[in-house]
Amino acid sequence: MKLSTDRILTTHVGSLPRPPTLYDLLVAEERGEEHDSDELRACTTSAVNEVVGKQVACGIDSVSDGDMGKISYTFYVRHRLANISPSQPPGADPPNEGANQDIIDHPDFAERVAKERSGWALSFGRPWVIGPVSYDNHDPLRRDIANLKGALSHNMSSEGFMTAASPGVLSKFVPDDYYKDEDAYIDAMAGAMKIEYEAIHDAGLMLQIDCPDFGSARHNQYKHLSDDEFLKIAFRNMEAVNAATANIPAENMRLHVCWGNYEGPHTHDFPLAKIFPVLMAARPAAILFEAANPRHEHEWEDVKGLDIPDHKILIPGVIDSTTNFVEHPKLVAQRLCNWANIVGRERIIAGTDCGFGTFAREDPPVAESVVWSKFRALSEGAAIATDRLWG
């Protein structure tokens, strides 16, 4: 993790809107429809080059490939891991997480969400584990790494990072019909994903592990548990991440936690302060978390005074990823200064709440042009915060 001693650096969570042509090809691949695979590869490479260039032009210091080669930040694993079916197998029990509790509590909003999702939901199935998982197909990862490194070589960026799903979040989005035991499933998935984590690191890229299971799983997948019971699950999932990354230096990793990248009530979000011990015990040195949306912006006050190890770097979201409002740079600076006053200016990096293309969509909730305006506001706000903190 490259740090700065004279200014606030900038980054984001990773995923970005896919260009329309690439989106169509990704959907065709996911549905198993006939498509030109060579065209898909070429389109992905072109999209990565373009999206990296745009990030750099907006002043982003640590950039990603925007997840251009992935249909989503979780479903992508079915193209890499053995024994994952593209759809629910006959006779398999449906996933037990159900709807988000905050949406259930607001039935009129739930009806609106159902209508919206029916309009954009893709007509391919949900991946399911049907046998022992192992990292079977390395080609997609090799292509992703080559695309990002190629784009970095053509653009002046200080750092490139690549995202990978955590074992815990995969237990939600890729249900199990083989292990029949969640602990065994998590252990197996950690062993399989370890290959991907180490390959990203070995390629000289920053590894980002996406762990929404530490936050959002509380109000859907595990809403039937008590807080203490959920924390046991979170610690288990954290230990799986630690085991899978044992060979990677902490400073070469970042971990992202969120409470669901959707505009909604979020009235059941698990408080950051309660999950903080899990985040501090995780091996990755840098932690990305929501700190801009109206449900979490206040939490800098709750974290003040908690035990934060000296090696931990905080990357608070200072840009909301669910709204088309473009934050004023002065607001971005205020948010950054609040966090810098807790851990020091050298241990803060400006980030976003979540990704802007968590699942590839034809009509992403935040318009692509707005995303770039938000990134420019992020960089401008980081510059104002720099003046205030070093001035």
C-alpha positions in Angstrom: 0.0 0.0 0.0 1.6 3.2 -1.2 1.1 6.0 1.3 1.9 9.7 1.1 3.3 12.0 3.8 2.4 15.2 2.1 -1.2 14.8 0.7 -4.4 12.7 0.8 -4.4 10.0 -1.8 -7.5 8.9 -3.7 -9.0 5.5 -4.7 -12.4 3.8 -5.0 -13.9 0.4 -4.3 -13.4 -1.0 -7.7 -16.4 -1.8 -10.0 -17.5 0.8 -12.7 -20.2 0.8 -15.3 -19.5 -1.4 -18.3 -19.7 0.1 -21.9 -22.9 -1.1 -23.7 -21.1 -3.3 -26.2 -19.2 -5.0 -23.5 -22.3 -5.4 -21.3 -24.1 -7.2 -24.1 -21.2 -9.6 -24.6 -20.9 -10.3 -20.9 -24.6 -11.1 -20.7 -24.4 -13.4 -23.7 -21.5 -15.3 -22.1 -23.3 -15.6 -18.8 -26.5 -16.9 -20.4 -24.5 -19.4 -22.5 -25.7 -17.8 -25.7 -23.7 -17.8 -28.9 -21.2 -14.9 -29.0 -17.8 -14.1 -30.4 -15.4 -14.9 -27.6 -12.5 -13.1 -29.4 -14.6 -10.0 -29.6 -15.5 -10.2 -25.9 -11.8 -10.4 -25.0 -10.8 -7.5 -27.3 -13.7 -5.4 -26.0 -12.7 -6.1 -22.4 -9.1 -5.1 -23.1 -10.3 -1.9 -24.7 -12.7 -1.1 -21.9 -10.0 -1.6 -19.3 -7.6 0.7 -21.1 -10.3 3.4 -21.4 -11.5 3.1 -17.8 -8.0 3.3 -16.3 -7.3 6.3 -18.4 -10.5 8.0 -17.2 -9.6 7.3 -13.5 -6.2 8.8 -13.9 -7.6 11.8 -15.7 -10.0 12.3 -12.7 -7.0 12.3 -10.3 -7.5 8.8 -8.8 -4.2 7.5 -7.5 -4.9 3.8 -6.9 -7.0 2.6 -9.9 -8.7 -0.7 -10.9 -9.9 -2.4 -14.1 -13.4 -1.5 -13.1 -14.3 -5.2 -13.0 -14.7 -4.9 -16.8 -14.3 -8.6 -17.3 -16.8 -9.7 -14.7 -20.6 -9.8 -14.8 -20.6 -9.2 -11.0 -18.2 -9.1 -8.1 -19.4 -12.6 -6.9 -21.0 -14.5 -9.8 -17.7 -14.4 -11.8 -16.2 -17.2 -9.8 -18.3 -19.8 -11.6 -16.1 -19.3 -14.6 -13.0 -20.0 -12.5 -13.9 -22.6 -9.9 -14.7 -26.2 -10.5 -18.1 -27.7 -9.7 -20.2 -24.5 -9.8 -23.5 -24.9 -11.7 -24.8 -21.8 -13.6 -28.2 -22.3 -12.0 -30.0 -23.9 -9.1 -29.8 -27.7 -9.3 -33.0 -29.7 -9.3 -34.1 -30.4 -5.7 -31.7 -27.9 -4.1 -33.1 -25.9 -1.2 -33.4 -22.2 -2.0 -31.0 -19.8 -0.3 -32.2 -19.0 3.2 -31.1 -15.4 3.5 -34.4 -13.9 2.2 -34.9 -10.2 1.6 -33.2 -7.4 3.5 -34.9 -6.7 6.8 -35.0 -2.9 6.2 -36.9 -3.5 2.9 -39.3 -6.0 4.6 -40.1 -3.3 7.2 -41.2 -0.9 4.5 -43.7 -2.9 2.2 -44.4 0.0 -0.1 -40.7 0.4 -0.7 -40.4 -3.3 -1.1 -43.0 -3.2 -3.9 -41.1 -0.5 -5.6 -37.8 -2.5 -5.4 -39.5 -5.6 -6.8 -40.7 -3.6 -9.8 -37.3 -2.0 -10.4 -35.5 -5.3 -10.1 -37.9 -7.1 -12.5 -37.0 -4.4 -15.1 -33.3 -5.0 -15.0 -32.6 -8.4 -13.6 -30.7 -10.6 -15.9 -32.3 -13.8 -17.0 -29.5 -16.2 -16.2 -29.4 -18.4 -13.1 -27.6 -18.0 -9.8 -24.4 -20.1 -9.5 -24.6 -23.0 -7.1 -21.8 -25.2 -5.6 -22.6 -28.8 -6.7 -19.2 -30.5 -5.9 -15.8 -29.9 -4.3 -14.6 -26.5 -5.3 -11.1 -25.9 -6.6 -9.5 -23.2 -8.7 -9.8 -24.9 -12.1 -9.7 -22.2 -14.8 -6.9 -19.7 -14.5 -7.4 -18.1 -17.9 -10.0 -15.4 -16.9 -7.7 -14.2 -14.1 -4.7 -14.2 -16.3 -6.5 -12.0 -18.8 -7.8 -9.6 -16.1 -4.2 -9.2 -14.7 -2.7 -8.7 -18.2 -5.4 -6.2 -19.1 -4.9 -4.1 -16.0 -1.1 -4.2 -16.1 -1.2 -3.3 -19.8 -3.5 -0.3 -19.0 -1.3 0.8 -16.1 1.8 0.8 -18.4 0.1 3.3 -20.7 -1.2 5.5 -17.9 0.6 7.4 -15.2 -0.9 5.8 -12.1 0.9 5.2 -8.8 -0.9 1.9 -8.1 -3.3 -0.7 -9.5 -5.6 -2.8 -7.4 -7.8 -5.8 -8.3 -10.8 -7.1 -6.4 -11.6 -10.6 -5.4 -14.6 -12.1 -3.5 -14.3 -13.2 0.1 -15.2 -16.8 1.1 -18.0 -15.3 3.3 -19.7 -13.3 0.6 -19.6 -16.2 -1.7 -21.6 -18.2 0.8 -24.4 -15.7 0.2 -24.3 -15.3 -3.5 -23.1 -18.8 -4.5 -25.3 -21.2 -2.5 -24.0 -24.6 -1.5 -25.7 -27.9 -2.5 -22.6 -30.1 -1.8 -20.9 -29.5 1.5 -24.2 -29.1 3.5 -22.2 -27.5 6.3 -21.4 -23.8 6.3 -18.1 -24.1 8.1 -16.9 -26.7 5.6 -18.1 -24.6 2.7 -16.2 -21.5 4.0 -13.0 -23.5 4.5 -13.2 -25.0 1.1 -13.9 -21.7 -0.6 -11.0 -20.1 1.3 -8.7 -22.8 0.0 -9.9 -22.3 -3.6 -9.8 -18.5 -3.5 -6.3 -18.5 -2.0 -5.1 -19.3 -5.5 -6.6 -16.1 -6.9 -5.5 -13.9 -4.0 -1.9 -15.0 -4.3 -1.9 -14.7 -8.1 -3.1 -11.1 -7.9 -0.4 -10.3 -5.3 2.3 -12.1 -7.3 1.4 -10.0 -10.3 2.5 -6.9 -8.4 -1.1 -5.6 -7.9 -2.8 -4.5 -4.7 -5.3 -7.2 -3.6 -8.7 -6.0 -2.5 -10.9 -8.6 -0.9 -14.6 -7.7 -1.0 -16.2 -8.7 2.4 -19.8 -7.3 2.5 -20.6 -10.4 4.6 -19.1 -8.5 7.6 -21.8 -5.8 7.2 -24.7 -6.5 4.9 -25.1 -10.2 5.8 -26.4 -9.2 9.3 -29.7 -7.9 7.9 -30.4 -10.6 5.3 -28.4 -13.8 5.4 -28.2 -13.9 9.2 -31.1 -11.7 10.3 -32.4 -14.5 12.4 -29.3 -14.4 14.6 -28.5 -12.2 17.6 -25.8 -9.7 17.3 -23.4 -11.9 19.3 -24.2 -14.9 17.1 -23.6 -12.8 14.0 -20.3 -11.6 15.3 -19.2 -15.3 15.7 -20.0 -15.8 12.0 -18.1 -12.6 11.1 -15.0 -13.7 13.1 -15.2 -17.1 11.4 -15.3 -15.5 8.0 -12.4 -13.1 8.9 -10.3 -16.0 10.0 -11.0 -17.7 6.7 -9.7 -14.5 4.9 -6.6 -14.5 7.2 -5.9 -18.1 6.4 -6.3 -17.6 2.7 -3.9 -14.6 2.7 -1.3 -15.9 5.1 1.4 -15.7 2.4 0.6 -12.1 1.4 2.0 -9.1 3.3 -0.6 -7.1 5.1 0.5 -3.9 3.5 -0.2 -5.3 0.0 -3.9 -5.9 0.8 -7.1 -3.9 1.4 -10.5 -5.1 2.6 -13.8 -3.7 1.7 -16.9 -3.9 3.9 -20.3 -2.5 3.2 -24.0 -2.8 4.2 -25.4 -3.4 0.7 -24.9 -1.1 -2.3 -28.5 0.0 -2.7 -30.6 3.1 -2.0 -32.9 2.0 0.8 -33.9 2.6 4.4 -30.8 0.7 5.9 -32.5 0.8 9.2 -31.0 -2.5 10.3 -27.4 -1.9 9.3 -25.0 -3.4 11.8 -23.1 -0.5 13.4 -19.5 0.0 12.3 -18.3 0.2 15.9 -19.7 -3.3 16.5 -17.9 -4.9 13.5 -14.7 -2.8 14.1 -12.9 -5.5 16.1 -13.4 -7.9 13.2 -11.9 -5.4 10.8 -9.0 -4.6 13.0 -8.2 -8.3 13.4 -8.3 -9.0 9.6 -4.8 -9.2 8.0 -5.3 -6.6 5.2 -3.8 -3.3 6.4 -6.3 -1.0 4.6 -10.0 -1.0 5.3 -12.5 0.5 2.9 -16.0 1.2 4.4 -19.1 3.3 3.9 -18.8 6.8 5.5 -20.7 9.0 3.1 -24.3 7.9 2.9 -26.8 9.2 5.4 -26.9 6.0 7.5 -23.1 5.8 8.1 -21.6 9.3 7.8 -21.8 9.9 11.6 -19.8 6.8 12.5 -16.5 8.6 12.7 -17.7 9.7 16.1 -18.5 6.1 17.2 -15.0 4.9 16.2 -13.2 7.6 18.0 -11.4 6.1 21.0 -11.6 2.5 19.7 -8.4 0.5 19.4 -6.9 1.0 16.0 -3.5 -0.8 15.4 -0.8 1.5 14.1 -0.4 -0.4 10.9 -4.1 0.0 9.9 -5.0 2.5 7.1 -8.6 3.8 6.8 -10.2 4.4 3.5 -13.6 5.9 4.3 -16.1 6.3 1.6 -16.5 10.1 1.1 -18.6 9.7 -2.1 -22.0 7.9 -2.1 -22.2 5.2 -4.7 -26.0 5.0 -4.8 -27.1 8.5 -5.7 -26.6 10.8 -8.7 -26.0 13.8 -6.4 -22.4 14.9 -6.9 -20.8 15.8 -3.6 -19.3 19.2 -3.2 -15.5 19.0 -2.8 -15.7 20.9 0.5 -18.0 18.3 1.9 -15.5 15.6 0.8 -12.8 17.5 2.6 -14.9 17.8 5.8 -15.4 14.1 5.8 -11.7 13.3 5.3 -10.7 15.7 8.0 -13.1 14.0 10.5 -11.3 10.7 9.9 -7.8 12.1 9.8 -8.3 13.6 13.2 -8.8 10.1 14.5 -5.8 8.2 13.0 -3.6 11.0 11.5 -3.5 12.4 8.1 -0.9 9.9 6.8 -3.2 7.0 7.5 -6.3 8.2 5.5 -7.0 7.6 1.9 -10.1 9.1 0.2 -12.5 6.4 -1.2 -16.0 5.7 -2.2 -18.8 3.9 -0.3 -19.0 1.0 -2.7 -18.6 0.2 -6.4 -20.6 1.8 -9.2 -21.0 -1.5 -11.2 -21.3 -4.1 -8.5 -23.5 -6.1 -10.9 -23.2 -5.2 -14.6 -26.4 -3.4 -15.7 -27.6 -1.8 -18.9 -28.9 1.1 -16.8 -26.7 1.5 -13.8 -28.3 3.5 -10.9 -25.6 6.1 -11.1 -25.1 7.4 -14.6 -21.6 6.9 -16.0 -21.0 10.6 -16.6 -22.0 11.3 -13.0 -19.5 8.7 -11.8 -16.6 10.6 -13.4 -18.0 13.9 -11.9 -18.0 12.2 -8.5 -14.4 11.1 -9.0 -13.3 14.6 -9.9 -15.1 15.9 -6.7 -13.3 13.2 -4.8 -9.9 14.4 -6.0 -10.7 18.1 -5.5 -12.0 17.4 -2.0 -8.8 15.4 -1.2 -6.8 18.4 -2.4 -8.8 20.8 -0.1 -8.3 18.3 2.8 -4.6 18.3 2.1 -4.4 22.1 2.4 -6.3 22.0 5.7 -4.3 19.1 7.2 -0.8 20.2 6.0 -1.4 23.9 5.7 
